[in-house]
Amino acid sequence: MRELEVFIDTEEIAEFFFHELVKRGYVPTEEELEEIADITFEYLIEKSIIDEEVLDE
């Protein structure tokens, strides 16, 4: 199996969830979206779907 490099942006995750929740009749707050995005990111790490790599800025 080859390695694939993927970049996960929690802001992008939050935006995705916002649009999907609004389509379903929910109006989440910005804080709720940030929490959902963080939980999703942590889930992907826990399931070894992604590895966290901290980039030097």
Phi, psi and omega in degrees: 000133181272156180274138180240130180270122182233137177251123181253125181248117182295333176294322178293321177299314180300317179296318178300311180296323178302309182296320180292320179291320178297319177301333182264005175094011178256148176234088182285152175280166178298320179297318178297319179296319178298319178296316180298317180297317179296318179296318179298316179299314179298323178298315180298323177292313182300324181274006180059030176280325176226161172246138178279128177233121180270125181265138175286132181260000000 
